[in-house]
Amino acid sequence: MGFFQKLFGGLFSKDRAADMEAESRAWMMQCPCGHEISVWEAGGIRYKAKGEKKTLMRCQKCGERTWHRVYKKSDQEQQAGGAV
């Protein structure tokens, strides 16, 4: 668990912290090589956010420092485990 996850988890109620985790797991970061990881798994929080963005980071798979696309999975993708 990342620093901000611990910090906000301690500041908010358990229900709110669980909502933050669930929503952060729905937000994905995708490298141009195709590798994806959720914002939560990367140690971050993305809660009550809208729109897509790009963030510069090192890919865990290819090791390159690239601009990763940050997007939210659709409800259908989340329910199907990512396969639509």
Buried (B, 14 or more C-beta within 10 A) or exposed (E): EEEEBEEBBEEBEEEEBEBBBEBBBBBBBBBEEEEBBBBBBBBBBBBEBEEEEEEEBEBEEEEEEBEBBBBBBEEEBBEEEEEE
